[in-house]
Amino acid sequence: MHSFIVQQFEIPDSVDTHKIIPETSIGIEEVREAIKFLSKKPTQSPNNILVFYNAHLLTLPAQNAILKILEEPPTNSLIYLVTAQPDQLITTVLSRCQIISTPHMSYPSDLSYSSNLLKRLQSAQIEDRLKIMEEQEFTRITALEFLNDLEWLTHDMVNNTLLRPPLNLRGGSGGALYEVIHLTRKYLKANCNLKLSMDYLAINLGVVLRPNGC
């Protein structure tokens, strides 16, 4: 595996390192330049290192363009997708990368409410999960804030083997955890019905987080 998703990554500049640091988005032209860079042999170090900072800003065409090099990276190359929002990446990109642990960035909010809610949803049956979600009386804003907390908690579960429940991060019959978060956020931002959006989250979180998908 030569392709990684990492939350933080810093490396000194060198002729064998190509960094993409977007202001607004990463388009297909930047990806083509990156592929061209990887086609050259490293001159001063063992590997060419390609780093996409804020990789969640890759456009859909750009993500599709990097699939091939993620699946079969050129010899002597390391590719890093640096992002705190991996749910913004398509599942085929996630499936071609190894998620590696890094020291966490500090998170500005208190996660106790979201953590407790997640535990309740994880252990409940589907009917109870819907009731639990309805009891929260989310607004669209607080629902989006909960999704941000949930994403952060997901990073903790990924990086802490002892606390990790059975996770389906990259697809399968139950869907993918990051994809569930991403789609719920997408529905909320598109002004879809708030209750239906959060019901979708509650139902699918149970499928992803529980071994039996009950």
N, C-alpha and C positions, 0 to 999 in steps of 0.2 A: 504494500500500500504506500503510495507516494503522494496522495492527496488528503488534505486534512481540513477539518473545520475546527477553528480554535477561537476562543473568546478574546484573548489578547496575544499579541505577537509583536516583538520588536527585534530588529536585526540591523546591524550597521550597513550603510550603503557600500556597494562594491560593483565592479563591472559584471559580476555574475549574479546580481540581484536586480530584479525588476519589480518595482512597487507601483501599484495602481491605487491612488488616493482620490476618490471621487468627491466632487462638490455637491452634485445633485444625483447623478446616476452613472452607471458603467454600461456603455453601449457596446455594440458588436465590433466597432472599430478598435476599441481598446483591447477587446479579446483577441482580435486578429493580430494586433501588435504583440500581445503576450505570447501567442502561439509562435509567431516568428522568432521571438526572443528565445523560446525553448528549443527551437530547431538548431541553435548554435551550440557548439561545445563550450563548456566552462573553461576559463583560461587561468584563473587564480585560485580556484577552490574545487573541491570534488564534485559539487553540484551547482546547476543553475537553480536559483530560488525565485519563485514567482509568488508575489503576495497581493491578494485583493483585499484591501481594507474596506470596511463597511460593505462586505460582500452581499448583504441583503439589498443593496442598491443596484445589483445586476438586473438589467432589463430581461424580460422573458426571452427575446431573441439571443441576448448575450449568454444567458444560462444554457440555452440549447446549444449554443456554439461551443461551449467549453466541455460538453458532455464527453466527447471523444478523448480529449487529453486527460480528463479526470479518470476515465476508465482505463486508458492505456497511456500513462504519462511517458514522455520520451525518456530515454536512458539518461541517468545522471541529472534528474530534475526532482525538485520538491515544490509542491503547490499548496499554498495556504489560503483558505477562505476565512478571513477574520470577521466575525460578526457576533453580536449579542442577540441577534434576531434570526436564528436559523430557520424559524417557521416561515420566513419570507422567501426561502429558497424552495424550488420545486423538489418533489420527492426523489426524482431521478438523479438530481445533483447530490442530495443527502446520501443516497444509497451508494454513491461512488466515492464517498469520503469517509475517513475515520475521524470520529469526534474525539478530540484529545483534551485532557484536563489541563486547566491553567489556573493560576491564582485568580480569585474572583475580584471584580471591581466592586466597590461599595455600592449598595443599592439604597436610595434615599428614603424608602418608605418602610413602615412596619409591616412585616409579612405575616404576623401572627393570625390575623383574621383570615387571610387567603389560605394560609397553611392549614388552619383548622377546617375551613370549608372544603378544601381539597380532600382531606382525610375522611370527612363525612361522606362526600360523594363517592370516594373510592370504595368504601366499605358497604355502601347501601345498594339495595336492589333498584331496578330501573324505576319502579313507581315511586319509591322513596326519594330517589335522586331528583325527580321532577318536582316533588313537594318541597324538598330542601331548597332547590333553586328558586321556586316561586316565593318562598318565605323571605328571601333576601331583599326583595323590593329594589332591584337594581334600577338605576337610571342608565341611559346610554353612556354617559360619561363614566360612572362608577363601574359599569360592566367592562368598558375598555381598560380601566385601571386594573380590574381583577385579572384580565387577560395578560397584562404586563407582568403582574405578580406571578401568575401561573407559569409564564414563560421562564421567569427567573427561578422559580422552584424546580422547574424541569431541568435547568442547568445543574442545580444542586444534586438532583437525583442521578443525572448522567455521570457527574464527577465523583459521587460518593458511592462506592460499590456496596458498602455495608448498609446504606439506607435505600438502595435502589430496589423498587418493586419490579415486577415483570413489566417491562416497557416495550411497546411496539412503536419505535421511533420512525421507521422508514417504510411503513406500508404493510401490506398483507390484507387478509380478509376483514380485519377489524379497523382498517384505516391507520393513519399515523398520528402520533401525538402532536407533533409540530403542525401537521396539516390541519388537525382539528382546531388548534388555536388560530391558525392563519385564516381558515374559512370562517370561523365565528367572528373574527375581527373584520373580515371582508364584508360579511353580512351586516354587521352593526354600522360600519362606515357607509354602506350603501343604503342606510335607512330602512333595512328590512325590519319586520316586526320584532320588537325587543324580546318579547316572551318566547317566540318561536326560535329566535337565535340562541337564547340561553338554554332552551330545552334541547336544542341540537347539541350544545356543548355538554350538558349534563348526560345525555344519552351516550354520546360517543366517548366521553372521558371514562365512563365505566367500561366500555368495550376495550379501550386501549390499556387501562391501568389494571384491570382485573384479569387474572389468568384464564378464567372461564368465559370472560366476556359477558357476564350475567347482568 
